[in-house]
Amino acid sequence: MQLIHSFLKKGWKVTFASAASDSDFMIDLNELGVEKVSIKLNDESFDEFIKTLKPDLVLFDRFMTEEQFGWRVFENCPLALRVLDTEDLHCLRTARQKAWKIKKDFLLDDLLQEDVAKREIASILRCDLSLIISTFEMKVLVETFNIDEALLMYLPFMLPQITEEEKAQWLGFEERVNFITIGNFLHEPNYQAVIFLKNEIWPTIKKKLPEAEMHIFGAYPSEKVNQLNNPKEGFLVKGRVRNVKDVMEKARVCLAPLVFGAGLKGKLIDAMQCGTPNVSTHIGAEAMHNGLPWSGFIANLPKDFADDAVKLYSNETLWTKFQQNGVEIINQLFDEQHWNLKFIAAIEDIFENLYIHRKANFLGAMLQHHTLMSSKYLSKWIEEKNKV
């Protein structure tokens, strides 16, 4: 949505094309003046659609979308600027998850063994520009995968400044109660974080703070998630909430015990925007504060995490200090005006120098050639198979 708003502010016409099914929770893009179009996977109808549309810029949401449609865009609109929004590095999250599962320390060299890394890096190389949401992931791409920085742009969340007037509206320490965590349960890191919280962290917190409750919010909870609900233990699975702010700004402390993952953590951004200090892991806080004092405690071990949660919940001085740290992080690192200008400037610079930019990316051109010879015909085979 932030990228769409950046394009609209520039006065560009935006078409949102998706092969995903409609959702009850989807945003009404028509209200923003954005045309929404349904497209099909492995179907030549996309070729006619893209030729008719004749876009100047095509933005792919995650590398899987570029794999599916990138070669069709290249073939039908070769001069269109191709931008990949990585969201986060899937290969990093996958490799960390595998290491966590077998109780092994994750090493960056593990990424070089990941098939998904080969796919993701190929997608980055095929595009004119890839948006990277994390400073750590920028470093991984440049130092581990030797990606030319001219193909990458660090672009974090673009957020409005937290004003003094807004801070004045926040509930105070004594007005807030309970712990909160939030996250879509279709996302495996969120599910495993809740399991870790339930089994290894919450019992210690509950023993020291018997009146406190742990509130779990998130869309698409499965039956095994709902079974974690236990009112006697004060561990309450609440499901989806329409507006995060409605619940986050009433909680005293946000807990995010992520054991693997990548990118920036939306739940921690939400917490800082609502003045809610947090306790998280090193994975959770990774690339979120870039050296600025953190908006809470960082702990990886269950006992340390629980002790820090109790300390933060009980100490108003610490709580107020961490709340202000969150304000500084949002205002200094995620300022929407700053990043919007940089983003549009980067796009316009590549537009003006597209031939030279692509000429310098021979690996990308080579991968684009072989993709046309492989993905193209695999897609066409699936298309013919579907017709039968």
C-alpha positions in Angstrom: 0.0 0.0 0.0 2.9 2.4 0.7 4.3 1.8 -2.7 0.9 2.3 -4.3 0.6 5.6 -2.5 4.0 6.7 -3.6 3.1 6.1 -7.3 -0.3 7.9 -6.8 1.4 10.9 -5.2 3.6 11.2 -8.3 0.5 11.3 -10.4 1.1 7.9 -12.1 -1.8 5.7 -13.1 -1.7 2.4 -11.2 -3.2 -0.9 -12.2 -3.2 -3.7 -9.6 -3.2 -7.1 -11.3 -3.4 -10.2 -9.1 -4.0 -14.0 -9.6 -5.1 -14.3 -6.0 -8.7 -14.9 -4.9 -10.6 -12.0 -3.5 -10.7 -11.8 0.3 -13.4 -10.4 2.7 -10.6 -8.3 4.2 -9.2 -6.8 1.0 -8.8 -3.0 0.6 -11.1 -1.3 -1.9 -8.5 -0.1 -4.4 -11.2 1.6 -6.6 -11.6 4.2 -3.8 -8.0 5.2 -4.4 -8.4 5.4 -8.1 -6.5 2.2 -8.7 -7.8 -0.2 -11.3 -8.0 -3.8 -10.1 -7.6 -6.6 -12.7 -7.8 -10.4 -12.2 -5.1 -12.4 -14.1 -4.5 -16.1 -14.5 -1.4 -18.2 -13.9 0.1 -20.0 -16.9 -2.3 -18.4 -19.3 -1.6 -16.6 -22.6 -4.4 -14.1 -21.7 -1.8 -12.2 -19.7 0.1 -11.5 -22.9 -2.8 -9.7 -24.4 -3.5 -7.9 -21.2 0.1 -6.6 -20.8 0.4 -5.6 -24.5 -2.8 -3.6 -24.3 -1.8 -2.0 -21.0 1.7 -1.0 -22.2 3.0 -0.2 -18.7 6.2 1.9 -18.2 6.9 0.2 -15.0 5.9 -3.3 -13.6 6.4 -4.1 -10.0 6.4 -7.7 -8.9 5.2 -8.6 -5.4 7.8 -11.2 -4.3 10.0 -13.3 -6.5 7.4 -16.0 -7.2 5.4 -13.5 -9.1 8.4 -12.4 -11.2 9.1 -16.1 -12.0 5.5 -16.5 -13.2 5.0 -13.3 -15.1 8.4 -11.7 -15.6 9.3 -13.4 -18.9 5.9 -12.5 -20.3 6.5 -8.8 -19.4 9.9 -8.9 -20.9 8.7 -10.5 -24.1 5.7 -8.2 -24.6 6.9 -5.0 -23.0 10.7 -5.1 -23.2 11.2 -1.4 -22.3 9.1 -1.6 -19.2 11.1 -1.0 -16.0 10.9 -4.2 -13.9 11.0 -3.7 -10.2 10.9 -6.6 -7.6 9.5 -6.0 -4.2 11.2 -8.8 -2.2 9.2 -8.0 1.0 11.9 -10.0 2.8 14.5 -12.6 1.7 12.5 -15.9 1.5 15.8 -17.9 1.3 17.0 -16.3 4.6 13.8 -17.2 6.4 13.7 -20.7 4.9 17.3 -21.5 5.8 16.8 -20.2 9.4 13.7 -22.3 9.8 15.6 -25.4 8.6 18.4 -24.7 11.0 16.0 -24.1 13.9 14.1 -27.3 13.1 17.2 -29.5 13.5 18.6 -27.4 16.4 21.6 -26.2 14.5 23.2 -22.7 14.6 22.3 -20.9 11.4 25.3 -19.8 9.2 25.1 -17.4 6.2 26.9 -20.2 4.2 23.7 -22.2 4.6 22.0 -19.9 2.2 24.3 -21.0 -0.6 22.8 -24.5 -0.3 19.2 -23.4 -0.6 17.4 -24.0 -3.9 15.0 -21.2 -3.0 18.0 -18.9 -2.8 19.0 -19.8 -6.4 15.5 -18.9 -7.6 15.3 -15.7 -5.5 18.7 -14.4 -6.5 18.0 -15.2 -10.2 14.8 -13.1 -9.9 16.7 -10.2 -8.4 19.3 -10.4 -11.2 16.6 -10.4 -13.9 15.0 -7.2 -12.6 16.2 -3.7 -13.1 15.8 -2.9 -9.4 14.9 -4.9 -6.2 13.5 -3.3 -3.1 15.1 -4.6 0.1 13.4 -3.9 3.4 16.2 -4.8 5.8 19.7 -3.4 6.1 20.9 -6.9 7.2 19.5 -8.4 4.0 21.2 -5.7 1.9 24.5 -6.8 3.5 23.7 -10.5 2.8 22.9 -9.8 -0.8 26.1 -7.8 -1.4 28.6 -9.8 0.7 27.2 -13.4 0.5 25.7 -13.3 -3.0 27.9 -10.6 -4.6 24.9 -8.7 -6.0 25.8 -5.3 -7.6 24.4 -2.6 -5.4 23.1 -0.8 -8.5 20.4 -3.5 -8.7 19.3 -3.0 -5.1 17.6 -0.3 -3.1 17.2 -0.3 0.7 13.6 0.8 1.2 12.1 0.2 4.7 8.5 0.9 5.7 7.5 4.5 4.9 5.6 5.8 7.9 4.2 9.1 9.1 6.0 10.9 11.9 4.8 10.3 15.5 3.9 13.8 16.7 3.7 15.2 20.3 0.0 15.6 19.8 -0.4 11.9 18.9 1.8 10.9 21.9 -0.5 12.9 24.2 -3.4 10.8 23.1 -1.8 7.5 24.2 -3.0 5.7 27.3 -0.5 5.9 30.2 1.3 3.0 32.0 -1.4 2.6 34.7 -4.2 2.7 32.1 -2.9 -0.2 30.1 -3.1 -3.9 31.1 -2.0 -7.3 29.8 0.4 -8.6 27.2 -0.3 -8.8 23.4 1.1 -10.4 20.3 -0.3 -10.3 16.8 0.4 -11.9 13.5 -1.1 -13.8 10.6 -1.1 -17.5 11.4 -0.6 -18.5 7.8 3.0 -17.2 8.4 5.0 -20.0 10.0 7.3 -17.7 12.1 4.2 -16.3 13.8 2.8 -19.7 14.7 6.1 -21.0 16.1 6.5 -17.8 18.1 3.1 -18.4 19.8 4.0 -22.1 20.5 7.3 -20.9 22.1 5.4 -18.3 24.1 2.8 -20.7 25.3 5.1 -23.6 26.3 8.3 -22.0 27.5 7.7 -18.3 28.3 4.2 -17.6 29.5 4.1 -20.1 32.5 7.0 -18.1 34.1 5.3 -14.8 33.5 2.0 -16.0 34.8 3.6 -17.3 37.9 5.1 -13.9 38.7 2.1 -11.8 37.4 -1.0 -13.9 38.2 -3.5 -11.2 37.2 -2.0 -10.6 33.8 -3.3 -12.0 30.6 -1.7 -12.9 27.3 -3.8 -11.8 24.3 -3.1 -13.5 20.9 -4.4 -11.8 17.8 -4.0 -12.9 14.2 -6.0 -13.8 11.1 -6.5 -17.3 9.9 -6.0 -19.2 13.2 -6.1 -23.0 12.6 -7.8 -25.5 14.9 -4.5 -26.3 16.5 -4.0 -22.5 17.2 -7.5 -22.2 18.7 -6.7 -25.2 21.0 -4.0 -23.1 22.6 -6.7 -20.9 24.1 -6.7 -21.4 27.9 -8.6 -18.9 30.1 -7.5 -20.6 33.3 -3.9 -19.8 32.3 -4.8 -16.4 31.1 -3.6 -17.3 27.6 -6.4 -16.1 25.2 -6.5 -16.7 21.5 -8.6 -13.8 20.1 -8.3 -14.3 16.3 -8.5 -11.5 13.8 -8.9 -7.9 14.8 -10.1 -5.3 12.2 -7.8 -2.6 13.4 -4.5 -3.4 15.1 -4.5 0.0 16.9 -7.7 -0.8 18.7 -6.0 -3.5 20.7 -2.3 -2.6 20.6 -2.7 0.8 22.2 -4.6 -0.7 25.2 -1.9 -3.3 26.0 1.0 -2.6 28.3 3.6 -4.8 26.7 4.0 -6.5 23.2 5.8 -9.9 23.2 7.4 -11.1 19.9 9.5 -14.2 20.7 10.4 -15.0 17.0 12.8 -18.0 16.7 13.3 -17.6 12.9 12.3 -15.1 10.2 13.5 -12.3 8.0 12.6 -8.7 7.0 11.0 -6.1 9.2 8.5 -7.1 11.8 5.1 -5.4 11.4 3.9 -6.3 14.9 6.9 -4.4 16.4 6.2 -1.4 14.1 2.6 -1.5 15.2 3.7 -1.6 18.8 6.0 1.4 18.5 3.4 3.4 16.6 1.0 2.8 19.5 3.5 3.6 22.2 3.6 -0.1 23.4 7.1 -1.2 24.5 8.1 -4.8 23.7 10.3 -7.8 24.4 11.6 -9.6 21.4 14.4 -11.8 20.2 17.5 -10.9 18.2 15.7 -12.2 15.1 12.7 -10.0 15.9 14.7 -6.8 16.4 17.0 -7.5 13.5 17.4 -4.4 11.2 14.6 -2.7 13.1 16.6 0.0 14.9 20.0 0.3 13.1 22.0 1.1 16.3 19.4 3.3 18.0 18.3 2.3 21.5 15.7 -0.5 21.2 12.1 0.0 22.3 12.2 -2.7 24.9 14.3 -5.7 25.8 16.0 -8.2 23.5 16.3 -11.8 24.8 16.6 -15.2 23.2 16.4 -17.6 26.1 13.0 -18.4 27.6 13.9 -17.5 31.2 15.6 -14.2 30.2 12.6 -13.4 28.0 10.1 -14.0 30.7 12.1 -12.1 33.3 12.5 -9.1 31.0 8.7 -9.2 30.2 7.9 -9.1 34.0 10.4 -6.3 34.6 9.0 -4.2 31.8 5.4 -4.8 32.8 6.1 -3.7 36.4 8.5 -0.8 36.0 6.9 2.5 34.7 10.3 4.3 34.4 11.7 1.7 32.1 8.4 1.4 30.2 8.3 5.2 29.6 12.0 5.2 28.4 11.4 2.3 26.0 8.2 4.0 24.7 10.2 7.1 23.7 12.9 4.9 22.1 10.2 3.6 19.8 9.2 7.1 18.8 12.8 7.9 17.9 13.1 4.7 15.8 9.9 5.4 13.8 10.7 9.1 13.3 14.4 8.7 12.4 14.5 5.5 10.4 11.1 5.2 8.7 10.1 8.7 7.7 7.8 8.4 4.7 8.7 11.8 3.1 12.4 10.9 3.1 12.0 7.4 1.7 9.3 8.3 -0.8 11.6 10.9 -2.4 14.5 8.5 -2.5 12.3 5.7 -4.0 10.9 7.9 -6.8 14.3 9.4 -7.5 15.8 5.9 -7.9 13.0 4.9 -10.3 13.4 8.0 -12.4 17.2 7.7 -12.6 16.9 4.1 -14.0 14.3 5.3 -16.4 16.7 7.9 -17.8 19.6 5.5 -18.0 17.8 2.2 -18.8 20.1 1.1 -21.6 23.3 1.7 -19.7 21.8 0.2 -16.5 20.9 -3.0 -18.3 24.1 -3.2 -20.3 26.0 -3.4 -17.0 23.9 -6.3 -15.8 25.1 -9.1 -18.1 24.2 -11.8 -15.6 20.6 -10.6 -15.5 20.4 -10.6 -19.3 21.8 -14.1 -19.5 19.3 -15.3 -16.9 16.5 -13.6 -18.7 17.5 -15.4 -21.9 17.5 -18.8 -20.3 14.3 -18.1 -18.4 12.6 -17.5 -21.7 13.9 -20.8 -22.9 12.8 -22.7 -19.7 10.1 -21.1 -17.7 8.4 -19.9 -20.9 8.0 -23.4 -22.3 7.2 -25.0 -18.9 4.4 -22.4 -18.5 3.1 -23.1 -22.0 3.1 -26.8 -21.3 1.1 -26.3 -18.1 -1.2 -24.0 -20.1 -1.9 -26.7 -22.8 -2.3 -29.3 -20.0 -4.9 -27.2 -18.3 -6.8 -26.9 -21.6 -7.1 -30.7 -21.8 
